């Protein structure tokens, strides 16, 4: 039987909070055609004229507010997660980042060095989007084809509705839910509306009506928005909370094109006007706390909500290294079988 290696891939982070490191990270991240999906000449112009001269300094200041003695929270937590998974499985486990270090090249090379003839790839994204799950799979395929074409590659599908993943979310959230709240906001990472339409195999379904995500449809297999709604509904059902006390929003938009709505920053300012004083926010699109959860939500989001008249704000942590999440990953590995 072929020896298999496990490759976990998360988003990534700059090496440090220095502006130069942040600039290098943003250049790699925003040069990805699945993130900024304009033709390369347009993408290069936007990057070099409008983003890289200004954004790295602001982003570096944001990273400084969340940086830890171990470095990036996302990378450090992902490293601990990989180590915990390694304690539970016999196959070698490697960690890689889609952008930054350790790179996917390094992760694949590490598994090859340990004798792997197959790789089981687990993109650490519950939902399908071209700018997250899809780009990880595509990049690993490119690296394997170039560096280790003898390897067989198997991929964990998006797990947005996996019962154990939902249960892990509920277990992390339970202490916060039991402490009491007026409203629970599910804030997902946003994507441009055009990304949904680009991946719509029918070419005419996504966003064609306000209720396009409400009923099952084959398009939902690659529809990020529908999968986010599905996770929210399953969480509400599993946690046994009132759907009327919950809502959905999308954060982290970039540029002027329409992104998925409603926008989280707008919702946070509006909720106190609707009588919400005690707010919980959770971010199920992220399995690891990062800049988007710790700085954008826990810091800036909290400030916006309280300034608008809210009284109590709490961000429910991501799954991080929660024991139930480690169990879920272990099951993903054990439920797949390498070829003979």
C-alpha positions, 0 to 999 in steps of 0.5 A: 500500500502506498504511503500517504502524507497529510497536507494542511493548507491555510491562508498565510501571513506576513513573516513579521509586522515590518512594512516590507514583509507585509508588502511582500505578503500582499504582493503574493496574495493579491497577484493571485488571479483567483483573488484579483481576477482581472487580466495580469496587466490590469492586476499589476497596474492596480497593485503597483499604483493603488494598493502596494504604495499605501496598504502595506503600512496600514496593514502592518499597523493592524497586524501589530495589534494582534501579533503574539510572542509566537508570531502570527496568530494564524500561523502559530495556531495552525502549527499547533493544530498540525502537531495535535493532528500528528499525535492522532494519526500515523501518516506524516502531517505537514502544514503549508500556507497558500501565501507566505511561509511555510509555502506549499512547495515546502509542505509537498517537499517535506512529505516527499522527503518522508516517503509519501507517495500520496498526499491527502490535501485538507484546505482549511476552508469550510466553504468553496470559493475561487479565492480560498478553497479553489486556489489552494487546490489549484496551487497544490496541483501545480506544485505536485505536477512540477515537483513530484509528478509521481504523487497521487493527490486526493482532496478533502471536499468543502465541509460546510455542512459536515455534522461534526464540523457544525458540532465543533462550532456549537461546542466552541460557541456554547459558553457564549450562547449560554451567557446570554445575548440579544443577537448572533451575527454570522460574519463570513469573509466577503467575495465579489459578486462576480466570483459567484457568477464566474463559478455558476455552471449554469451561467444564470442562477447565482444572484438571479433572485433574492431566494436563489440560496434558499432551496437545494440546487446543484449550483450550490456545490460551488456557491460560496453564498449558499454554503454560508447560509447552509452552515448558519442554518445548521448551526442554528438548528444544532444549537437550538436557538431562535432564528429570529435572533440571528442574521448573516453578513459579509466582511473584508471587501476590497475595491469598489465592485459589488461584494456579497451583502449585507456588509458587516461594518454596516450591520454592526452600526445598524444593530443598536438602532434595532434594539440590540444591546448584547451582540455575539459575532462568529466567523465560521468561514475561518477555522483559525483566528487571524487578522480578519477576526481579531483586528477587523471584528474583535477590535474595529467591529467592537468599537463600531458596535459600541459607538453606535449604542451597543452595550456588550460585544463578544467575538466567538473564537474560531475553531483554532485547536479546540479538541472537537475540531482536532477530532473532526480533522482526524476523522477526515483523515481516517475516513479516506483510504489510500489506494492499494 
